[in-house]
Amino acid sequence: MSVSTAATAQTVCAPLPVLGGDVTVPLVTGGEVAYAALDYAASAPALQRVWDDVAAYAPYYGSVHRGAGYLSQLSTDLFENARLAVARFLDCRETDQLIFTRSTTDSLNLLARALPADCRVFVFETEHHASLLPWPDARVTYLDAPRTPRQAVETLERALADRAPHGPALVCVTGASNVTGELWPVRELAAAAHAHGARIVLDAAQLAPHHPVSVRDLDVDWIAFSGHKLYAPFGSGVLAGRADWLVAAEPYLAGGGASRQVTRRADGSVAVEWHENAARHEAGSPNVIGAYAVASACKALTEAGWDTLVALERHLIRTVREGLAEVPEVRILSLFGDDAPRVGVLSFVVEGWNSSHFAAALSAEYGIGVRDGLFCAHPLVRTLLGADHQAQGTCGAPEAAPGEKSLNAIRVSFGAGTPDEHVERFVSAVRELVTNGARWTYRTENGRCVPAV
């Protein structure tokens, strides 16, 4: 990167402090190097601010909702205030419910359990498995991968218009692809769904950490995301949106907290009156620390300023894309084309390389953590690669002949905590590996490529 480009980057903003920024890892070639965490799309490092907030609260946590003691009351207030903070972050409607779950996957499975009995579901094959798989097979229509945002809207409109009978319907769509990083036309898809009497749920797992998300502005009926992708360190997720289907459904889990009153009938059976608020689907002792961490992350991102964070990420995306464009053997995967707006997620293949081998070399020889494989979006990656068979984890140099189809891909992802040095080292490492090859030997172990001892 040129000096002028570096100076411009410094005027954009400094990355937010995250845990692990000072961690060093050993290299197979000798010595240690600062670890470059470039797998944000899987789990982003926790913000230092979030960790500090959680650490400050940890000595005071107690049972939530059912304790008379001071710490229990404090924790209950903290938990419910976290719910309000996340609802503000998502710009929820006053009548929406916000349920704390374990993850995006958990949130969408909860919603799948709450669907009316005759509800049809429409989902693009391009979805992450978390939003592709929860729906009952007998009632789901899988839509082919679109090649433009306009085509996505038109495909959905045709499918909804052709459905029979015209009962309740739900559309599930991602906000940003976990494979290509491309932004989907959520607002237009929501308008198309509503015009045909359907509802829509937004998988914002990859969108919420990178862009502001407004339930009202996008006009979605529900939204789901995971805390561990939003710079929070613990296992919490969120499902927020319209209350009616959630209140009408049986509790996702049966147990304490979900029940308002339990009595014995004359015949000896048990009668249960369930809550009609978010507690209906939050049985058991809630993860108050996880909820607080998510709320802290929401506040931290808002206070940092989305304009600033988006500008930083666009700079990083430009650095990676321009650097990879200088390596002819690299092909970046895309549905909507090079000019499509995107978040900091890019997947690519390298001619003549098995992706597992390439990713292993980035880690072992350069201290760079990326991901390889099909990224829990198998239909999409195989569509982009033109491969219709199972990916293999063999390694060697090279495993794929020039011009041969790759069986999996490499993904690099970054965000608000990524310094310039990490993406610059990544681009330099890609160039060196393609030009000079790996400096170490590798073998396959349990389906993965690892350095040979």
C-alpha positions in Angstrom: 0.0 0.0 0.0 1.3 3.4 -0.9 2.2 6.1 1.7 -0.7 8.3 0.5 -3.1 5.4 0.9 -1.9 4.6 4.4 -2.3 8.3 5.3 -5.9 8.2 4.1 -6.5 5.1 6.1 -5.4 6.8 9.3 -7.8 9.6 8.7 -10.7 7.1 8.3 -10.4 5.8 11.9 -8.4 3.5 14.1 -9.8 0.0 14.7 -11.7 -0.6 17.9 -9.7 -2.3 20.6 -10.4 -6.0 20.7 -9.3 -9.0 22.8 -6.4 -10.9 21.4 -4.8 -7.9 19.6 -1.5 -8.6 21.3 -1.5 -12.4 21.0 1.5 -13.9 19.3 1.6 -17.4 17.6 4.5 -19.6 16.6 5.5 -20.1 13.0 6.6 -23.4 11.6 9.6 -21.6 10.0 10.7 -20.3 13.4 9.9 -17.4 15.6 6.6 -15.8 16.5 4.3 -13.2 15.0 1.3 -11.2 16.1 -1.8 -13.2 15.2 -3.9 -11.8 12.4 -7.5 -12.8 13.1 -9.2 -12.7 9.7 -12.1 -15.0 10.4 -14.6 -12.5 11.7 -17.5 -14.0 9.8 -17.2 -17.1 12.0 -16.6 -15.4 15.3 -15.4 -11.8 15.8 -13.1 -11.1 18.6 -14.7 -9.5 21.6 -14.4 -5.8 22.0 -12.3 -4.7 24.9 -15.1 -2.4 26.0 -17.5 -5.4 26.1 -15.1 -7.5 28.1 -14.5 -4.7 30.6 -18.2 -4.2 31.1 -18.8 -7.9 31.7 -15.8 -8.2 34.1 -17.1 -5.3 36.1 -20.6 -6.9 36.4 -19.5 -10.5 37.0 -19.0 -10.2 40.8 -22.6 -9.0 41.1 -24.6 -11.5 39.0 -27.4 -13.4 40.5 -30.5 -15.4 39.6 -32.8 -13.5 37.2 -36.5 -12.8 37.8 -37.0 -15.1 40.7 -34.8 -13.8 43.5 -35.6 -11.4 46.3 -32.0 -10.5 47.1 -30.3 -7.4 46.0 -28.0 -9.1 43.4 -31.0 -11.0 41.9 -32.9 -7.7 41.6 -29.8 -6.1 40.1 -29.3 -8.9 37.6 -33.0 -8.8 36.6 -32.8 -5.1 35.9 -29.6 -5.6 34.0 -31.1 -8.4 31.9 -34.3 -6.4 31.1 -32.4 -3.3 30.4 -30.2 -5.3 28.0 -33.3 -6.3 26.2 -34.3 -2.6 25.8 -30.8 -1.6 24.7 -30.8 -4.3 21.9 -34.3 -3.3 20.8 -33.1 0.3 20.5 -30.1 -0.9 18.5 -32.4 -2.7 16.1 -34.9 0.2 16.0 -37.7 -2.2 16.9 -41.4 -1.3 16.9 -43.1 -0.7 20.2 -45.2 -3.8 19.8 -42.3 -6.1 18.9 -41.0 -8.8 21.2 -37.2 -9.4 21.7 -36.2 -12.9 22.8 -32.7 -13.8 23.9 -31.6 -17.1 22.4 -28.3 -18.9 22.0 -27.5 -17.9 18.4 -28.9 -17.0 15.0 -29.4 -20.8 14.5 -31.4 -21.0 17.7 -33.4 -17.9 16.8 -34.5 -19.2 13.4 -35.3 -22.7 14.8 -37.5 -21.0 17.4 -39.3 -19.1 14.7 -39.7 -22.3 12.7 -41.5 -23.8 15.6 -43.8 -20.8 15.8 -45.1 -20.9 12.2 -48.8 -21.4 11.7 -49.6 -25.0 10.6 -50.3 -24.1 7.0 -47.5 -21.6 6.5 -45.4 -21.8 3.4 -41.7 -20.8 3.6 -39.6 -19.3 0.8 -35.8 -19.3 1.1 -33.0 -18.9 -1.4 -30.5 -21.7 -1.8 -27.8 -19.0 -1.1 -28.6 -18.9 2.6 -26.3 -20.1 5.4 -27.5 -23.4 6.8 -28.8 -21.6 9.9 -31.5 -20.0 7.7 -31.7 -22.7 5.1 -32.4 -25.8 7.2 -34.8 -25.1 10.1 -38.0 -25.0 8.1 -40.3 -28.1 7.6 -39.4 -29.7 4.3 -43.0 -30.3 3.3 -43.7 -26.6 3.5 -40.5 -24.9 2.1 -39.7 -23.7 -1.4 -36.1 -23.3 -2.2 -35.3 -20.6 -4.7 -32.4 -20.7 -7.1 -29.4 -18.4 -6.6 -30.1 -15.0 -8.3 -27.3 -13.2 -10.2 -28.5 -9.7 -9.5 -30.4 -8.0 -6.7 -33.2 -7.3 -9.1 -33.4 -10.9 -10.1 -33.7 -11.8 -6.4 -36.7 -9.7 -6.1 -38.3 -10.9 -9.3 -37.7 -14.6 -8.4 -39.4 -14.1 -5.0 -42.3 -12.2 -6.6 -42.9 -15.0 -9.0 -42.7 -17.7 -6.3 -45.1 -15.9 -4.0 -47.6 -15.2 -6.8 -47.6 -18.9 -7.8 -48.1 -20.3 -4.4 -51.3 -22.2 -3.6 -53.2 -22.0 -1.5 -52.7 -18.3 -0.6 -52.4 -18.8 3.2 -49.7 -17.5 5.5 -46.2 -17.4 4.1 -42.7 -16.5 5.4 -39.7 -15.4 3.4 -36.2 -15.9 5.0 -33.3 -13.9 3.6 -29.8 -12.9 4.6 -28.8 -9.3 5.0 -25.2 -9.9 3.9 -23.8 -13.2 2.5 -21.5 -15.1 4.8 -19.6 -16.3 1.6 -19.4 -13.3 -0.7 -20.1 -10.5 1.8 -22.6 -9.0 -0.7 -25.5 -7.0 0.6 -28.9 -8.3 -0.3 -31.8 -6.0 -1.3 -33.7 -6.6 2.0 -36.0 -3.6 1.8 -37.1 -4.5 -1.7 -37.6 -8.1 -0.8 -39.6 -7.1 2.3 -41.8 -4.9 0.1 -42.3 -7.8 -2.4 -43.2 -10.2 0.5 -45.7 -7.9 2.0 -47.3 -7.1 -1.4 -48.1 -10.8 -1.7 -49.4 -11.2 1.9 -46.2 -12.8 3.2 -43.9 -12.0 6.1 -40.2 -11.8 6.1 -37.4 -12.7 8.6 -33.9 -11.2 8.2 -30.8 -13.2 9.0 -28.6 -10.3 10.1 -25.7 -12.4 11.5 -23.3 -10.9 8.9 -25.1 -7.6 8.5 -25.5 -6.3 12.1 -21.7 -6.2 12.9 -21.0 -4.1 9.8 -23.9 -1.8 9.1 -26.8 -0.2 11.1 -29.9 -2.3 11.0 -33.4 -0.8 11.4 -36.4 -3.1 11.7 -38.6 -0.2 10.9 -36.7 1.1 7.9 -36.2 -2.3 6.3 -39.8 -3.2 7.2 -38.9 -6.7 8.2 -41.2 -8.8 10.4 -38.4 -10.5 12.4 -34.7 -10.2 12.7 -32.1 -12.7 14.0 -28.4 -12.4 14.8 -25.7 -13.8 17.0 -23.7 -12.0 19.7 -20.5 -13.8 18.9 -20.4 -12.2 15.5 -21.2 -8.8 17.0 -18.0 -8.6 19.2 -19.6 -10.1 22.3 -17.8 -13.0 23.9 -20.6 -15.2 25.1 -23.3 -17.5 23.6 -26.3 -15.3 23.2 -28.4 -14.6 20.2 -31.5 -12.5 19.4 -34.9 -13.0 17.8 -36.9 -9.8 17.6 -40.1 -8.9 15.8 -43.8 -9.4 15.6 -45.4 -10.9 18.7 -48.6 -12.6 17.3 -47.0 -15.9 15.9 -44.7 -16.1 18.9 -47.5 -15.7 21.4 -49.7 -18.2 19.6 -47.0 -20.9 19.5 -46.2 -23.4 22.2 -43.1 -22.5 24.2 -39.9 -23.3 22.4 -38.7 -24.9 25.7 -41.1 -25.9 28.5 -39.9 -25.1 32.0 -39.6 -22.5 34.7 -39.7 -18.9 33.6 -41.9 -19.7 30.6 -44.9 -20.6 32.8 -47.0 -18.0 34.6 -49.0 -20.6 36.6 -49.0 -24.4 37.0 -51.8 -26.2 38.8 -53.1 -29.7 39.3 -56.4 -30.7 37.7 -58.9 -32.9 39.5 -57.9 -35.8 37.3 -54.3 -35.4 38.5 -52.9 -33.9 35.3 -51.1 -30.6 35.1 -52.5 -27.4 33.7 -50.1 -24.7 32.5 -50.7 -21.0 31.8 -47.8 -19.7 29.7 -46.5 -16.2 29.6 -47.4 -14.1 26.6 -44.3 -11.9 26.6 -40.7 -12.8 25.7 -40.4 -15.1 28.7 -42.7 -17.6 26.9 -39.7 -18.7 24.9 -37.0 -18.1 27.5 -37.5 -21.1 29.8 -34.8 -21.8 32.4 -32.3 -19.5 34.0 -31.3 -17.0 31.3 -27.8 -16.2 30.2 -27.7 -12.7 31.8 -24.0 -12.2 31.2 -24.4 -13.1 27.5 -27.4 -10.8 27.1 -25.5 -8.0 28.9 -22.5 -8.6 26.6 -24.7 -8.3 23.5 -26.2 -5.1 24.8 -22.7 -3.7 25.6 -21.6 -4.5 22.1 -24.6 -2.7 20.6 -23.9 0.4 22.7 -20.1 0.3 21.8 -20.8 0.2 18.0 -23.4 2.9 18.2 -21.1 5.2 20.2 -18.2 4.5 17.8 -20.4 5.8 15.0 -21.5 3.8 12.0 -20.3 6.3 9.5 -16.8 5.9 10.9 -16.9 2.1 11.1 -18.3 1.7 7.6 -15.6 4.0 6.2 -12.9 1.9 8.0 -14.3 -1.3 6.6 -14.6 0.1 3.1 -10.9 1.0 3.3 -10.0 -2.6 4.3 -12.2 -4.1 1.6 -10.5 -1.9 -1.0 -7.0 -2.9 0.3 -7.8 -6.6 0.0 -9.6 -6.5 -3.3 -6.9 -4.4 -5.0 -4.2 -6.6 -3.6 -5.8 -9.8 -4.7 -6.6 -8.3 -8.1 -2.8 -8.2 -8.7 -2.6 -12.0 -8.4 -4.0 -13.5 -11.6 -4.3 -16.9 -10.0 -6.8 -15.7 -7.5 -10.6 -15.6 -8.3 -12.9 -13.8 -5.9 -16.4 -15.4 -5.7 -19.4 -13.3 -6.3 -23.1 -13.5 -7.1 -23.8 -9.9 -8.0 -20.5 -8.8 -9.5 -17.4 -6.8 -8.6 -19.3 -3.5 -8.1 -21.9 -4.9 -5.6 -21.8 -3.3 -2.2 -20.5 -5.7 0.5 -19.3 -6.1 4.0 -15.8 -7.3 5.0 -16.3 -10.9 3.9 -14.6 -12.2 0.7 -14.2 -15.8 -0.5 -11.8 -16.9 -3.2 -10.0 -19.8 -4.9 -6.4 -20.0 -6.0 -5.6 -21.8 -9.3 -3.5 -24.9 -8.7 -4.1 -24.9 -4.9 -6.3 -26.9 -2.7 -8.0 -24.4 -0.4 -7.3 -26.3 2.8 -3.6 -26.4 1.9 -3.5 -22.7 1.2 -5.3 -21.8 4.4 -3.0 -24.0 6.4 0.0 -22.3 4.9 -1.3 -18.9 5.7 -1.7 -19.9 9.3 1.5 -21.9 9.8 3.9 -19.7 7.9 2.4 -16.3 8.3 0.3 -16.3 11.5 -2.9 -15.5 9.6 -6.2 -17.1 10.5 -8.7 -17.5 7.7 -11.3 -20.2 6.9 -11.5 -22.8 4.2 -14.3 -25.1 3.1 -18.0 -24.5 2.2 -18.7 -22.1 5.1 -22.0 -23.8 6.2 -23.5 -22.6 2.9 -22.9 -25.6 0.7 -25.4 -25.0 -2.1 -24.2 -21.4 -2.6 -20.4 -22.2 -2.6 -21.0 -25.1 -5.0 -23.0 -22.9 -7.3 -20.2 -20.3 -7.2 -17.5 -22.9 -7.8 -19.5 -24.9 -10.4 -18.9 -28.0 -8.3 -21.7 -30.5 -7.7 -19.8 -33.0 -5.5 -18.5 -33.2 -2.0 -15.4 -31.1 -1.1 -12.3 -33.1 0.0 -9.8 -32.1 2.6 -6.6 -33.5 1.0 -3.5 -31.4 0.8 -0.2 -31.3 -1.1 1.3 -28.9 -3.6 -0.6 -28.6 -5.9 -3.7 -30.9 -5.6 -5.7 -29.1 -8.3 -4.3 -28.8 -11.8 -4.4 -25.4 -13.5 -7.9 -24.8 -14.8 -9.4 -27.6 -12.7 -12.5 -26.8 -10.6 -11.8 -26.2 -6.9 -13.8 -28.2 -4.5 -13.9 -25.6 -1.7 -12.9 -22.0 -1.1 -10.9 -19.7 1.2 -12.7 -17.0 3.1 -11.1 -13.9 4.6 -13.2 -11.7 6.9 -12.6 -8.6 9.0 -14.3 -5.7 10.7 -14.2 -3.0 13.3 -11.2 -4.4 15.2 -8.9 -5.1 12.2 -5.7 -3.1 11.8 -4.2 -2.3 8.4 -1.2 -4.5 9.1 -3.4 -7.6 9.2 -4.9 -7.2 5.8 -1.6 -6.0 4.3 0.2 -9.1 5.6 -2.6 -11.2 4.2 -2.3 -9.8 0.7 1.5 -10.1 0.8 1.3 -13.7 2.0 -1.1 -14.6 -0.8 1.3 -13.1 -3.3 4.3 -15.0 -1.9 2.5 -18.3 -1.7 1.3 -18.1 -5.2 4.7 -17.0 -6.5 7.0 -19.2 -4.4 4.9 -21.9 -3.0 4.7 -23.1 0.6 7.9 -23.3 2.5 6.8 -26.2 4.6 5.3 -29.7 3.9 1.8 -30.5 4.9 -0.3 -33.6 5.4 -4.0 -34.5 5.8 -5.2 -35.3 9.4 -8.8 -35.9 10.2 -9.8 -34.3 6.9 -7.8 -31.2 7.4 -4.5 -30.0 6.0 -1.9 -29.5 8.8 1.9 -28.9 8.9 3.9 -32.1 8.9 6.1 -32.4 11.9 
